[in-house]
Amino acid sequence: MYYEVQVLFIEEVQVKNGTKEKKVRKNYLVECDACSVAETKVREWLKNSPFAFDVKWVKESKIVEVVDEG
């Protein structure tokens, strides 16, 4: 089963008067058996991120399989 996890990052970008906070949303696809497991996996994956982040939502994906024939 796959879950989609949306994460909101707060990134600092340079502007002519210093820095500005920019909110960036990124989606991750996680293979696991439950929403809570998907959130935990993403938090672990991003634990060393240089930007602050917050998991906004987790939902079951309609994707049934990822085909990777390399």
MOTA-V550505 format. One record per backbone hydrogen bond with DSSP energy under -1.0 kcal/mol. NH is the residue of the N-H (numbers start at 0). CO is the residue of the C=O. If there is no record, write none. Layout:
BEGIN
((NH;CO) (NH;CO))
END
This chain:
BEGIN
((2;29) (3;58) (4;27) (5;56) (6;25) (7;53) (8;23) (9;51) (10;21) (12;19) (14;17) (17;14) (19;12) (21;10) (23;8) (25;6) (27;4) (29;2) (31;0) (37;33) (38;34) (39;35) (40;36) (41;37) (42;38) (43;39) (44;40) (45;41) (48;45) (53;7) (55;5) (56;5) (58;3) (60;1))
END
